[in-house]
Amino acid sequence: PLLSGKISQSSLYRTYLKSVGAVKFSKTILSPGTHGKNIVGNLFFMAMNGYTSMDAYKIAWQEVHARLKALELDELTARYDKLLRLGVVDQSVVVNELNSLFGEENMDERIESILERKQNAWSKEELKKMSSWVKKGQKFVTNPLQKAYQLEDDYFKIVSFEMEAKRTAQLQFGKDYNQLSEQEMEQVDEIAASKTKNLLPNYGRIGQLGLLMKAVPVFGTFISFQLESYRTAYNTMNIAMQELKDPKLRQVGAKRIVGTLAVQGFNHYLMNALGQMLVPGTDPDDPEDYEFIKLVMPHWAKNSQKVLIGAGDGKFTYIDLSASNPHGQIERAYNAVAKGTDPKDAAAEFFIEAFGPFVSKDILFSTVDALANNKNSYGQPIFKGDDTAEEIFTKTFLELYRAFEPGIVRSATKIAKADNKVLESLGQMTGYKPQEVDYKKQMYFAAREVQDDVRDMVKYSRAKREYKEGVITRSQKDQVFEETSARKLKAYQTALKLYNGAIHFGVSPKDARESLKSAGIPVYIINQIQRGSVTRINK
């Protein structure tokens, strides 16, 4: 163990680990949408590596189907046993990370241990009834869903293994896989297994850094998957380049590179073209339109690849194309640089996107921190100053409930509330969910952040006081004013972009002005904004 001694053995630490595991279990295994995203994400890997042989998909299905039967008989097929020994299957990053958080217990054993501790608190009849419900839940919900998640991963890993084995047998030995000698087959199996483990996420490959970061789950959600995203992206191109150097494998390397470029091209250019057809006059790739959209996005979607599917009446609807892309974080880091207008800001955003997943707060810790600081993920206050004790308790409970809320409940609620239930259902099952943004509402919060930043620029106020006290000269005071004014002007350029973005998406000038005013932007600045430029800061 990477953490030893009193910390790792303390009941508080172990309880926290299990709580983190419970949150992640509810958001992944108990979320049909996450199962759908798991499949979509694996399809990205299949396309990038040129896995187009239908025979490989057929063999993979036969193996998974046999495994489903074997689960009841507690047996394994000979081929599946080989894949297990080679470390190809049973290596789901999500499932194994959850198991590591629960320690020796799995989720079901964790629930049973809770019931055992409640024996003295509940009557025998209540305990019997609860135990019955738990066993039904284990049999019909948690166990099947966890096994399904593992098998979803295994299916695509088997496809990869079959494709790589077929390619290697043909190119290295000039034979079909089934015609290889036992020694040749072992050699091909090792090569195919190695490539599969390097091209697809594999829990056994996360390394010591991943194990260390998981041991302290205060920061980052599913660190293992993020590490594997970077590792597989590098390996895909590295393996392709190595194959290009080998005359026998050159065709495979070229296919891998073409597949990678084709996937990214489809995700970017074709989907963007579709968005321009649906929402004429707005192009997320246009620097100005990109800024208008980015300013009112939640922090996790600011640099995502997006396609607009509707706009009007001060609102727009978009789909986050990076959400189900297994290399979406790399895409966001690239967009931060490629589409950034200010070099310094672009560099800062690149590092945030590239390394943010490893230092961002875990779901549970983030919820506790939000309650402590009275600010939700959108920057809005959770409690109001005049809230009663009962209202504070209710809001606290709701925030904690959202952290533990099973994904299936959240998805079902969104589908029930959606006007277009078919589109919402497809979005929930694939990760490509339509998200509506009320520009007027979001510009208020964004403008308030601008004004908060300006209020933090107190250097000039201090300089005026020091000038009156004779500590500094007038020229020094004026220099401070110029420096502070330049920073304030830059901040208010964001408010100007917010106003122009609001008008672009159909917010009336009157409503846009009111949002800026409500956010605390000075009237003289708003007047300049409505004239088209901010050039003056009052002393």
VOKOLVEX-13945 format. One record per residue (C-alpha): x, y, z. Coordinates in steps of 0.25 Angstrom, whole numbers, padded with zeros to 4 digits, always signed. Example, Ala and Ser with C-alpha at 12.3 -4.5 7.8 and 13.67 -1.06 7.14 Angstrom:
+0049-0018+0031+0055-0004+0029
END
This chain:
+0000+0000+0000+0005+0014-0003-0002+0020+0009+0002+0013+0022+0002+0015+0036-0009+0022+0044-0015+0029+0032-0018+0017+0023-0023+0009+0035-0032+0020+0042-0047+0017+0041-0049+0032+0037-0040+0030+0024-0046+0016+0021-0060+0022+0023-0057+0033+0014-0051+0024+0003-0064+0016+0003-0073+0028+0002-0065+0033-0010-0067+0019-0016-0082+0020-0013-0083+0033-0020-0075+0028-0032-0083+0015-0032-0096+0023-0033-0091+0032-0044-0085+0020-0053-0090+0006-0050-0104+0011-0047-0105+0020-0059-0110+0015-0072-0104+0027-0078-0090+0024-0074-0092+0010-0079-0095+0017-0092-0084+0026-0092-0075+0014-0089-0079+0008-0102-0078+0021-0110-0064+0023-0104-0060+0009-0108-0065+0011-0122-0055+0023-0123-0044+0014-0120-0049+0004-0131-0050+0014-0142-0037+0020-0138-0029+0007-0140-0037+0003-0152-0044-0009-0146-0054-0012-0157-0054-0027-0158-0068-0032-0155-0062-0046-0151-0055-0039-0140-0068-0033-0134-0075-0047-0136-0064-0054-0129-0064-0044-0117-0079-0045-0116-0078-0061-0115-0068-0059-0104-0076-0049-0096-0088-0058-0098-0081-0070-0093-0076-0062-0082-0090-0058-0078-0094-0073-0077-0081-0076-0070-0085-0066-0059-0096-0075-0055-0088-0088-0056-0075-0081-0050-0067-0086-0062-0059-0079-0073-0057-0083-0087-0043-0087-0091-0041-0075-0100-0046-0065-0089-0037-0072-0079-0025-0069-0089-0029-0054-0090-0030-0053-0075-0016-0059-0073-0011-0049-0084-0017-0038-0076-0026-0034-0087-0040-0035-0081-0045-0032-0067-0037-0019-0067-0048-0009-0067-0042+0004-0061-0055+0009-0055-0060-0005-0049-0046-0007-0043-0044+0007-0038-0058+0005-0030-0053-0008-0025-0040-0002-0020-0048+0009-0012-0057-0001-0006-0045-0009-0001-0048-0024+0002-0063-0021+0001-0071-0019-0012-0083-0010-0012-0092-0021-0009-0084-0026+0003-0083-0011+0008-0098-0010+0008-0099-0023+0016-0089-0019+0026-0097-0006+0028-0109-0015+0031-0102-0023+0041-0098-0011+0049-0113-0007+0049-0117-0020+0056-0119-0013+0069-0125+0000+0064-0136-0007+0055-0147-0018+0059-0145-0032+0053-0157-0029+0044-0151-0016+0039-0137-0023+0037-0143-0035+0030-0151-0026+0020-0139-0017+0017-0130-0029+0015-0140-0035+0005-0140-0022-0003-0125-0021-0002-0124-0036-0008-0134-0033-0019-0126-0020-0022-0113-0028-0023-0119-0039-0031-0127-0030-0041-0119-0017-0041-0105-0015-0035-0099-0029-0039-0104-0029-0053-0100-0015-0056-0086-0016-0051-0084-0029-0059-0090-0022-0071-0080-0010-0069-0069-0020-0069-0074-0028-0081-0076-0016-0089-0061-0013-0087-0057-0027-0089-0065-0028-0103-0057-0017-0109-0043-0022-0103-0046-0036-0110-0049-0029-0123-0036-0022-0122-0028-0034-0118-0035-0042-0130-0032-0031-0140-0017-0029-0135-0015-0045-0135-0021-0046-0149-0012-0035-0154+0000-0040-0148-0002-0054-0153-0004-0050-0167+0008-0039-0167+0018-0047-0159+0016-0061-0163+0007-0060-0176-0004-0069-0170-0017-0068-0164-0017-0069-0149-0024-0083-0148-0012-0088-0157-0001-0084-0148+0007-0094-0140+0006-0094-0125+0019-0086-0123+0015-0076-0134+0002-0075-0128+0008-0072-0114+0017-0061-0120+0005-0055-0128-0004-0055-0115+0007-0047-0107+0008-0037-0118-0007-0035-0120-0009-0035-0104+0002-0024-0103-0004-0015-0113-0018-0017-0108-0013-0013-0094-0006-0001-0099-0017+0004-0109-0029+0002-0100-0031+0007-0085-0025-0004-0076-0025-0003-0061-0013-0011-0060-0005-0001-0067-0008+0012-0059+0006+0011-0052+0011+0016-0038+0006+0031-0040-0008+0026-0043-0008+0017-0030-0002+0029-0022-0013+0039-0027-0024+0029-0024-0019+0026-0010-0023+0041-0007-0036+0042-0014-0038+0057-0009-0034+0062-0023-0039+0057-0037-0050+0048-0041-0046+0035-0047-0032+0038-0048-0029+0025-0054-0037+0027-0066-0031+0041-0069-0017+0035-0068-0021+0024-0078-0027+0034-0087-0013+0041-0089-0006+0028-0089-0014+0022-0100-0014+0034-0108+0001+0034-0108+0002+0019-0110-0007+0020-0122+0002+0030-0130+0015+0023-0125+0011+0009-0129+0006+0015-0143+0020+0022-0145+0027+0009-0141+0019+0001-0151+0021+0011-0162+0036+0008-0160+0034-0007-0163+0031-0010-0177+0022-0022-0173+0014-0014-0163+0014-0001-0171+0000-0003-0176-0006-0005-0162+0002+0008-0157-0004+0016-0168-0018+0011-0165-0017+0014-0151-0013+0029-0154-0024+0030-0164-0034+0025-0155-0029+0035-0144-0030+0046-0153-0043+0042-0159-0050+0041-0145-0045+0055-0141-0049+0061-0154-0063+0055-0153-0064+0060-0139-0060+0074-0142-0062+0078-0157-0075+0070-0161-0082+0072-0147-0078+0087-0148-0084+0088-0162-0097+0081-0157-0098+0092-0146-0096+0103-0156-0108+0097-0164-0117+0096-0152-0113+0110-0146-0109+0119-0158-0101+0131-0155-0093+0125-0143-0080+0117-0144-0074+0112-0132-0061+0112-0139-0061+0127-0142-0053+0134-0131-0064+0144-0128-0075+0134-0127-0066+0124-0120-0064+0135-0109-0079+0138-0108-0082+0124-0105-0070+0121-0096-0073+0133-0087-0086+0126-0082-0081+0112-0081-0079+0104-0068-0064+0103-0066-0064+0088-0070-0069+0091-0084-0063+0104-0088-0053+0098-0097-0061+0086-0101-0063+0083-0116-0078+0088-0117-0089+0087-0128-0101+0097-0127-0114+0091-0130-0123+0102-0127-0123+0117-0124-0133+0129-0122-0140+0137-0111-0128+0139-0103-0124+0125-0102-0116+0114-0110-0115+0099-0109-0103+0091-0111-0097+0077-0111-0083+0075-0104-0076+0066-0114-0064+0064-0105-0073+0058-0094-0072+0044-0099-0059+0045-0107-0049+0037-0098-0038+0047-0102-0048+0059-0099-0038+0065-0089-0027+0066-0100-0037+0072-0109-0041+0083-0099-0026+0086-0096-0024+0087-0111-0036+0097-0113-0031+0105-0101-0018+0109-0109-0024+0108-0124-0036+0116-0121-0031+0126-0110-0030+0140-0113-0020+0145-0102-0007+0137-0102-0005+0138-0087-0019+0133-0084-0018+0122-0095-0006+0117-0088-0012+0117-0074-0025+0110-0079-0016+0100-0086-0010+0096-0073-0023+0096-0066-0030+0087-0077-0018+0078-0078-0015+0076-0063-0028+0080-0057-0034+0066-0056-0023+0062-0047-0024+0073-0037-0039+0077-0038-0047+0073-0026-0054+0059-0025-0069+0059-0026-0071+0057-0011-0060+0066-0006-0065+0077-0016-0079+0076-0010-0074+0078+0004-0065+0089-0001-0077+0096-0008-0086+0095+0005-0074+0101+0013-0072+0112+0003-0087+0114+0000-0084+0114-0015-0089+0103-0025-0081+0098-0038-0087+0110-0046-0082+0120-0035-0096+0123-0030-0099+0124-0015-0106+0111-0009-0111+0119+0003-0117+0133+0004-0115+0142+0016-0129+0141+0021-0131+0126+0020-0137+0119+0032-0130+0108+0039-0140+0098+0032-0137+0104+0018-0122+0103+0021-0124+0088+0025-0132+0085+0013-0122+0091+0003-0111+0084+0010-0118+0071+0009-0121+0073-0006-0106+0076-0009-0102+0064-0003-0113+0056-0009-0108+0061-0023-0095+0055-0020-0100+0041-0017-0112+0042-0026-0112+0029-0035-0109+0033-0050-0122+0026-0054-0130+0035-0045-0124+0047-0051-0126+0043-0065-0140+0038-0063-0143+0052-0057-0137+0060-0069-0144+0051-0079-0158+0053-0072-0156+0068-0072-0151+0070-0086-0160+0075-0097-0153+0066-0107-0152+0053-0100-0146+0045-0111-0135+0054-0113-0132+0055-0098-0133+0040-0097-0123+0038-0108-0114+0049-0101-0115+0042-0088-0111+0029-0094-0099+0034-0102-0094+0046-0094-0097+0055-0106-0108+0062-0098-0115+0075-0102-0112+0086-0093-0120+0099-0093-0113+0112-0088-0121+0124-0084-0111+0135-0088-0117+0146-0080-0117+0138-0068-0103+0133-0069-0097+0146-0074-0102+0152-0060-0093+0142-0053-0081+0144-0063-0082+0159-0061-0083+0158-0046-0070+0150-0047-0064+0161-0055-0068+0172-0045-0063+0163-0033-0049+0163-0040-0050+0178-0042-0053+0180-0027-0041+0172-0024-0032+0182-0031-0030+0191-0019-0016+0195-0022-0020+0209-0026-0029+0212-0014-0017+0208-0005-0008+0217-0014-0018+0229-0012-0017+0227+0003-0002+0227+0003-0001+0239-0006-0010+0247+0004+0000+0242+0015+0012+0246+0008+0017+0232+0006+0018+0233-0009+0018+0244-0020+0007+0249-0029+0014+0243-0041+0015+0229-0034+0000+0230-0031-0003+0233-0045+0006+0221-0050-0002+0212-0041-0015+0218-0046-0010+0215-0061-0006+0201-0057-0020+0198-0050-0028+0205-0061-0021+0196-0071-0025+0183-0063-0039+0188-0061-0041+0192-0076-0037+0178-0079-0047+0172-0069-0058+0181-0075-0055+0176-0089-0061+0163-0084-0073+0170-0080-0074+0176-0094-0073+0163-0100-0084+0158-0091-0093+0169-0096-0090+0167-0111-0092+0152-0109-0106+0154-0102-0110+0163-0114-0105+0152-0124-0113+0142-0117-0126+0150-0117-0126+0157-0103-0132+0171-0104-0122+0183-0101-0131+0187-0089-0130+0173-0083-0115+0172-0086-0113+0185-0079-0121+0181-0067-0113+0168-0065-0100+0176-0065-0105+0186-0056-0111+0175-0046-0097+0169-0046-0091+0182-0041-0084+0187-0054-0084+0203-0052-0094+0210-0061-0083+0219-0067-0076+0206-0072-0090+0200-0077-0092+0213-0085-0078+0211-0092-0082+0196-0094-0095+0200-0101-0087+0210-0110-0078+0199-0114-0065+0201-0107-0059+0203-0092-0048+0213-0092-0049+0221-0079-0048+0217-0065-0052+0228-0054-0043+0231-0043
END
